Amino acid sequence: MGEAVGAGPEYRRGMSTAATNASRWVRVAPRDRRRAVDGLVALVLAVAALISVKAVYDEMSDMDALFRVPPALPIVISMLALTAPLAWRRRYPLGAAVAVVAAFLVARIMVEVPEESVTMLVAFVAFYSAAAHGRRPLGSYVLLACELAVLLQVARELFFVGFMAGMHPLSQSFELAFNVVIFGSPWALGAAVRSSRSRESQLVERAGELVRERERTAEQAVFAERVRIARELHDVVAHHVSVMGVQAGAARRVMARQPKEAAEALASVELSSRTALQEMQRLLGFLRSEGDQEDHGSQPGLERIADLVAEWQRSDREITLTIEGKRRDLPPTLDVSAYRIVQEALTNSRKHSTGRAASVRIHYGRTTLELEVVDDGAGASTPGPLGHGLIGMRERTALHGGHVEIGSRPGGGFGVLATFPLAANVT
């Protein structure tokens, strides 16, 4: 019992060392593991070849008492030279195949080793490796030359040595055909494995491309959603805050002299603030809701354009509204975009124009919808950088295949003219 207890730590250290070695083997790179496996295959075949040669010579000695076994050194060297290249069969497949064929011919012709089973298996593995791992098209030519060299040697043995041994020609032809099939099969097998590996690689690459495409699509969707949210927030906040500023300024100026007008202006400020809050809550509610379908039912459209103009008319600006053509139903997204463009154009006129009046014209054409907002300000002499509102108007028109013209008018003032095609959008 005392010895068993004393041996415990050493036993545990041995188990720990074995576990460490096993874990190191698991952590070895796949390429290193393949090389180790190839080296082991070469070693096993070398031992098998030497054992098979000895068995053949023992059988020949038993059959003929006068037979003398040739020197062992050339035989051992030829067998090692035949099997050793397999250790590099995947790293240098064509070179390994050439080396195996050269050693095969030397062993059969010069050393005259009578062993056939293991040497043919070695040639089979070498040819398969060349077909599966060799470069194209060079590998095909090298493999064809190697197989022809081996088959010519087999034919020489069958038709010359076999003829002297009294083999029947039909038997010789059958043996040659059998060897053609045997040495041709690794080429077909290697080509099939190579093709399967290529398809697998293509599938993996395609899967990677799909993953990257999905990530890009997700990023684009997130960016588009952020742009849409920013556009909605800008339209809601900029318009109502601008109106509130106008009304508050008017109330401040007339508060002492005209308290009734001041009260009306403050009521308008209150109404604008509530409307802005409602639209903000609607937008935030949509962002928190599940699904990706936008609720356009609660969004303003051109049917509310008169309310928008009336809201501006309650400020210190004169707004006129003209609707031309027969009013028609529009797709929800187009209806919302048209309303927002008019809203943003009026907001920009209030913020940046020196004029006091503006006109809004909505023209329902046969194939187009035109929105025009023009003020009577001096207009900008040089175009400045686009703000978020102007960018939003361009994005909204482009979304529906339309275009927008923004800039100073030849007769004075600043105008926005947005045109939408209706041929494919009218409902």
Secondary structure, DSSP 8 states (H G I E B T S, - for coil): -HHHHHHHHHHHHHHHHHHHHHHHHHHS-HHHHHHHHHHHHHHHHHHHHHHHHHHHHHHHHHH-TT-----HHHHHHHHHHHHGGGGGTTTSHHHHHHHHHHHHHIIIIIS-----HHHHHHHHHHHHHHHHHS-TTHHHHHHHHHHHHHHHHHHHIIIIIHHHTT--HHHHHHHHHHHHHHHHHHHHHHHHHHHHHHHHHHHHHHHHHHHHHHHHHHHHHHHHHHHHHHHHHHHHHHHHHHHHHHHHHHHHHHTTT-HHHHHHHHHHHHHHHHHHHHHHHHHHHHHHSSSS----TTS--GGGHHHHHHHHHTTTSEEEEEEES------HHHHHHHHHHHHHHHHHHHHH---SEEEEEEEE-SSEEEEEEEE-S---SS-----HHHHHHHHHHHHTT-EEEEEE-TTSSEEEEEEEE-TTT--
